Amino acid sequence: MRVLVARQDNLGDVLLAGPAVRAVAARADEVVLLCGPRGRAAADLLPGVDRVIEWCAPWIDPDRVPVKRAAIDRIVRELRGFDRALVLTSFHQSPLPLALLLRLAGTPWIGGISEDYPGSLLDLRHRPDTDVPEPLRMLALAEDAGFPAPADTRLRVRGPLPDTDHLTGGPGYVVVHPGTSVPARAWPPGRCAEAVRLLRASGRRVVVTGHGDEKELTALAAGEDGLDLGGRTSLPELASVLAGACAVVAGNTGPAHLAAAVGTPVVSLFAPTVPAARWAPFGVPLALLGDQQAPCKDSRARECPVDGHPCLSTVTADEVAAAVEVVATVEEAPAR
């Protein structure tokens, strides 16, 4: 049985699909993951994936990718030969455009979560419970499709991870990750720098991580008290750095889910633009900070719609440092 599993958006979303992918892999002969370019690096880390197809879907990517007949024809050819397909989506996405392409490719059985009437596009129209954690929402679709949940439903990455002790000086540090892909989810940079100073003053080693495009931000956050690794790690290396930490401080962004996937506690600076019940780091000790009743609640805003960014600007560096001390000493939480 050859099964296609699709999750076509960002790095964190692909990581959250991991338990569903492992459920499918336990019964399928081959699992192929269809992802977009923003999630490709995470797709390569998921256990249970035999092969990856990368394609930028015009109805998923936020950069308004043009719809071109040649590109559609090409992906339809690549999607031929699967016995089953599961289309994993966020609550605001539809599986139906991809289901249509899969039908054109000849896929005989397709499952997805759909609020819209699917007609003949879906064989399984799954209707999930509301406000369940996103990994369990996707896993419920897999279970409904005949792929029982694995005994361990936490996030995981494929090992072994590269050795990064030469970058960090060995395990036991706190990671501060100041960047986010969505500006509305970011803690103010000055607060990040203040937290690094406080953590260092308390005796903690601090490592600051970030993408290559965030070097100015990571340098500001690290200052003279943190070790700046901005732009210096691949995604597997970042996973290794996060695995060596006693706690990770991050916003609602992919590396927070990567930290959960390597079992590291998270202090989550969570803007309520999407529900924390669905999108907070899953299956690890967690401190959730930020005003979850702020005016931006459930707005899905990419830019903060409220002057002063009150949901996160009200979180102090002292609160973050105190939360680090709590989560760093908590036993690993059950996943379900």
C-alpha positions as CSV (number, residue, x, y, z in Angstrom):
1,M,0.0,0.0,0.0
2,R,1.5,3.3,-1.1
3,V,0.1,6.3,0.8
4,L,0.5,10.0,0.2
5,V,0.3,12.2,3.2
6,A,0.0,16.0,2.5
7,R,0.9,18.9,4.8
8,Q,1.7,21.8,2.6
9,D,2.5,24.8,4.8
10,N,5.1,25.8,7.3
11,L,7.9,24.0,9.2
12,G,6.0,23.8,12.5
13,D,2.8,22.5,10.8
14,V,4.8,19.7,9.2
15,L,6.4,18.8,12.5
16,L,2.9,18.7,14.1
17,A,1.8,16.2,11.4
18,G,4.5,13.7,12.7
19,P,2.2,11.5,14.9
20,A,-0.3,11.1,12.0
21,V,2.6,10.2,9.6
22,R,3.9,7.6,12.1
23,A,0.4,6.1,12.3
24,V,0.2,5.7,8.6
25,A,3.8,4.3,8.3
26,A,3.0,1.5,10.8
27,R,0.6,0.0,8.2
28,A,1.7,1.3,4.8
29,D,4.4,-0.1,2.6
30,E,5.5,3.3,1.5
31,V,4.7,6.8,2.9
32,V,5.3,9.8,0.7
33,L,4.9,13.3,2.2
34,L,3.8,16.1,0.0
35,C,4.9,19.5,1.4
36,G,5.6,23.0,0.4
37,P,9.1,24.7,0.3
38,R,8.5,26.3,3.7
39,G,8.1,22.9,5.4
40,R,10.6,20.9,3.4
41,A,13.4,20.9,5.9
42,A,11.0,19.6,8.6
43,A,9.7,16.9,6.2
44,D,13.2,15.5,5.9
45,L,13.3,15.1,9.7
46,L,10.0,13.2,10.2
47,P,10.2,9.5,11.1
48,G,8.1,7.3,8.9
49,V,8.6,9.3,5.7
50,D,10.1,7.3,2.8
51,R,10.1,10.1,0.2
52,V,9.2,13.7,0.0
53,I,7.5,15.6,-2.9
54,E,7.9,19.3,-2.7
55,W,5.4,21.6,-4.4
56,C,4.2,25.2,-3.6
57,A,0.4,25.1,-3.6
58,P,-1.2,28.4,-4.8
59,W,-4.1,28.0,-2.3
60,I,-1.7,27.5,0.7
61,D,1.4,29.8,0.3
62,P,0.9,33.4,1.6
63,D,2.9,34.9,-1.2
64,R,0.2,34.6,-3.9
65,V,1.9,32.0,-6.0
66,P,0.5,32.2,-9.6
67,V,-1.6,29.3,-10.9
68,K,0.0,27.9,-14.0
69,R,-1.3,25.1,-16.1
70,A,2.2,23.6,-16.7
71,A,2.8,23.4,-12.9
72,I,-0.5,21.8,-12.3
73,D,0.0,19.2,-15.0
74,R,3.5,18.4,-13.6
75,I,2.3,17.9,-10.0
76,V,-0.6,15.7,-11.2
77,R,1.9,13.5,-13.0
78,E,4.0,13.3,-9.8
79,L,0.9,12.3,-7.8
80,R,0.1,9.2,-9.8
81,G,0.4,5.7,-8.4
82,F,-0.9,6.1,-4.8
83,D,-3.4,3.8,-3.3
84,R,-4.6,6.2,-0.6
85,A,-4.1,9.8,0.3
86,L,-4.6,11.8,3.5
87,V,-4.8,15.6,3.1
88,L,-3.8,17.2,6.4
89,T,-4.9,20.8,6.8
90,S,-5.2,23.6,9.4
91,F,-8.7,24.5,10.5
92,H,-8.8,27.4,8.0
93,Q,-7.6,25.4,5.0
94,S,-9.6,23.3,2.6
95,P,-8.4,19.8,1.4
96,L,-10.6,20.1,-1.7
97,P,-8.2,21.7,-4.2
98,L,-5.5,19.0,-3.6
99,A,-8.2,16.3,-3.6
100,L,-9.3,17.4,-7.1
101,L,-5.7,17.1,-8.3
102,L,-5.4,13.7,-6.7
103,R,-8.5,12.5,-8.5
104,L,-7.1,13.7,-11.7
105,A,-4.0,11.7,-10.9
106,G,-6.2,8.6,-10.4
107,T,-6.0,8.3,-6.6
108,P,-8.8,5.8,-5.7
109,W,-9.3,6.8,-2.0
110,I,-8.8,10.2,-0.3
111,G,-9.5,11.4,3.2
112,G,-9.5,14.9,4.6
113,I,-11.1,17.3,7.2
114,S,-13.6,19.4,5.4
115,E,-16.3,21.8,6.5
116,D,-17.4,22.2,2.9
117,Y,-19.4,19.5,1.1
118,P,-16.8,17.5,-0.8
119,G,-19.0,15.8,-3.4
120,S,-16.9,13.0,-5.0
121,L,-13.6,14.5,-4.0
122,L,-13.3,12.8,-0.6
123,D,-14.0,9.2,0.4
124,L,-13.6,10.2,4.0
125,R,-14.9,13.5,5.2
126,H,-13.7,13.7,8.8
127,R,-15.3,16.1,11.3
128,P,-13.0,16.7,14.3
129,D,-13.6,17.9,17.7
130,T,-12.9,21.6,18.2
131,D,-9.9,23.1,20.0
132,V,-8.0,19.8,20.3
133,P,-4.2,20.1,19.9
134,E,-3.3,20.2,16.2
135,P,-1.3,16.9,16.3
136,L,-4.2,15.0,17.7
137,R,-6.6,16.7,15.2
138,M,-4.5,15.3,12.4
139,L,-4.0,11.9,14.1
140,A,-7.8,11.6,14.5
141,L,-8.1,11.8,10.7
142,A,-5.5,9.0,10.3
143,E,-7.3,6.8,12.9
144,D,-10.7,7.4,11.1
145,A,-8.9,6.3,7.9
146,G,-7.8,3.0,9.5
147,F,-4.4,3.9,10.8
148,P,-4.4,3.4,14.6
149,A,-2.5,6.0,16.7
150,P,1.0,5.0,17.8
151,A,1.5,4.3,21.5
152,D,3.6,7.5,21.8
153,T,1.7,10.4,20.3
154,R,4.3,13.0,21.0
155,L,6.2,14.8,18.3
156,R,9.5,13.2,17.1
157,V,12.3,13.8,14.7
158,R,14.5,11.3,12.9
159,G,17.9,10.6,14.5
160,P,20.7,10.6,15.0
161,L,21.1,14.3,15.2
162,P,24.4,16.0,14.5
163,D,26.8,16.7,17.4
164,T,26.6,20.4,18.2
165,D,28.7,20.5,21.4
166,H,31.4,22.5,19.5
167,L,28.8,25.2,18.9
168,T,27.2,25.3,22.3
169,G,29.9,24.2,24.7
170,G,27.8,21.1,25.8
171,P,24.3,20.6,27.2
172,G,22.5,22.4,30.0
173,Y,21.9,25.9,28.6
174,V,18.7,27.8,27.9
175,V,17.9,28.6,24.3
176,V,16.2,31.9,23.5
177,H,14.7,32.0,20.0
178,P,13.5,35.6,19.4
179,G,12.4,35.3,15.8
180,T,9.0,34.4,14.3
181,S,7.8,34.0,10.8
182,V,4.7,36.2,11.6
183,P,5.5,39.6,13.2
184,A,2.3,39.6,15.3
185,R,3.6,36.6,17.2
186,A,7.0,38.2,18.2
187,W,8.1,39.2,21.7
188,P,9.7,42.7,21.6
189,P,13.4,42.4,20.9
190,G,14.4,44.5,23.8
191,R,12.5,42.1,26.2
192,C,14.4,39.2,24.6
193,A,17.7,40.9,25.3
194,E,16.7,41.7,28.9
195,A,15.7,38.0,29.5
196,V,19.1,36.9,28.2
197,R,20.8,39.2,30.7
198,L,18.6,38.0,33.6
199,L,19.1,34.4,32.8
200,R,22.9,34.8,32.6
201,A,22.9,36.8,35.9
202,S,21.1,33.8,37.5
203,G,23.9,31.5,36.5
204,R,22.3,30.1,33.3
205,R,24.3,29.7,30.0
206,V,22.2,31.2,27.2
207,V,22.3,30.3,23.6
208,V,20.4,32.5,21.1
209,T,19.2,30.9,17.9
210,G,17.7,32.2,14.6
211,H,17.5,32.0,10.9
212,G,20.2,33.5,8.6
213,D,17.8,36.4,7.9
214,E,17.6,37.2,11.6
215,K,21.3,37.8,12.4
216,E,20.6,41.4,13.5
217,L,17.9,40.3,15.8
218,T,19.9,37.5,17.4
219,A,22.9,39.7,17.9
220,L,20.7,42.2,19.7
221,A,19.1,39.5,21.9
222,A,22.4,37.9,22.7
223,G,24.3,41.1,23.5
224,E,27.4,40.3,25.6
225,D,25.6,37.7,27.8
226,G,24.4,35.1,25.3
227,L,26.0,32.9,22.7
228,D,24.8,34.1,19.3
229,L,24.1,31.2,16.8
230,G,22.0,33.2,14.5
231,G,22.3,31.8,10.9
232,R,24.9,29.2,12.0
233,T,22.7,26.0,12.1
234,S,20.9,23.9,9.6
235,L,17.5,22.5,10.8
236,P,19.0,19.2,12.0
237,E,21.7,21.2,13.8
238,L,19.1,23.4,15.4
239,A,17.2,20.4,16.5
240,S,20.4,19.1,18.2
241,V,21.0,22.5,19.9
242,L,17.4,22.5,21.2
243,A,17.8,18.9,22.4
244,G,20.8,20.0,24.5
245,A,18.9,22.7,26.2
246,C,17.2,22.5,29.6
247,A,14.5,24.9,28.3
248,V,13.6,26.9,25.2
249,V,12.1,30.4,25.2
250,A,10.2,31.0,21.9
251,G,7.1,32.5,20.4
252,N,4.5,30.6,18.4
253,T,6.9,29.6,15.7
254,G,8.4,26.4,14.1
255,P,11.4,26.1,16.5
256,A,9.1,25.9,19.4
257,H,7.5,22.8,17.9
258,L,11.0,21.5,17.0
259,A,11.9,21.9,20.7
260,A,8.8,19.8,21.6
261,A,9.9,17.2,19.0
262,V,13.2,16.7,20.7
263,G,11.6,16.6,24.2
264,T,12.8,20.0,25.6
265,P,10.5,22.1,27.8
266,V,9.2,25.3,26.3
267,V,8.4,28.8,27.7
268,S,5.9,29.8,25.0
269,L,5.4,33.5,24.4
270,F,2.1,32.9,22.7
271,A,0.1,35.6,20.9
272,P,-3.6,34.6,20.9
273,T,-4.1,35.3,17.2
274,V,-4.7,31.6,17.0
275,P,-5.9,29.4,19.8
276,A,-3.2,28.1,22.2
277,A,-5.4,25.0,22.8
278,R,-4.6,24.0,19.3
279,W,-1.2,25.4,18.6
280,A,0.9,25.5,21.8
281,P,3.9,23.2,21.9
282,F,2.7,19.7,22.4
283,G,3.7,16.9,24.8
284,V,6.4,18.6,26.8
285,P,6.5,20.7,30.0
286,L,5.1,24.1,29.1
287,A,4.8,27.6,30.5
288,L,2.3,29.6,28.4
289,L,2.8,33.4,28.7
290,G,0.9,36.2,27.0
291,D,-2.6,37.6,27.4
292,Q,-4.8,35.0,25.8
293,Q,-7.8,37.4,26.0
294,A,-6.2,40.3,24.2
295,P,-8.2,42.1,21.5
296,C,-6.2,40.2,18.8
297,K,-7.7,36.9,20.0
298,D,-8.5,34.5,17.1
299,S,-7.8,37.2,14.5
300,R,-5.2,35.2,12.7
301,A,-3.4,38.5,12.1
302,R,0.1,38.5,10.7
303,E,0.7,42.1,11.7
304,C,-0.4,43.1,15.2
305,P,-3.8,44.9,14.9
306,V,-3.5,46.6,18.3
307,D,-1.3,49.5,19.2
308,G,1.5,48.5,21.5
309,H,1.2,44.8,20.9
310,P,-0.3,44.3,24.4
311,C,-0.7,40.5,24.3
312,L,3.1,40.0,24.5
313,S,4.6,43.4,25.4
314,T,3.1,43.1,28.9
315,V,5.2,39.9,29.5
316,T,8.3,40.9,31.5
317,A,11.7,39.4,31.3
318,D,11.4,38.5,35.0
319,E,8.3,36.4,34.2
320,V,10.2,34.6,31.5
321,A,13.2,33.9,33.7
322,A,10.9,32.6,36.5
323,A,9.1,30.3,34.0
324,V,12.4,28.9,32.8
325,E,13.2,27.8,36.3
326,V,9.8,26.1,36.6
327,V,9.7,24.2,33.3
328,A,13.4,23.2,33.5
329,T,12.7,21.1,36.6
330,V,9.3,19.5,35.6
331,E,9.1,15.9,34.5
332,E,8.1,15.3,30.9
333,A,4.4,15.7,30.5
334,P,2.2,13.0,29.0
335,A,1.1,13.7,25.4
336,R,-2.6,12.7,25.8
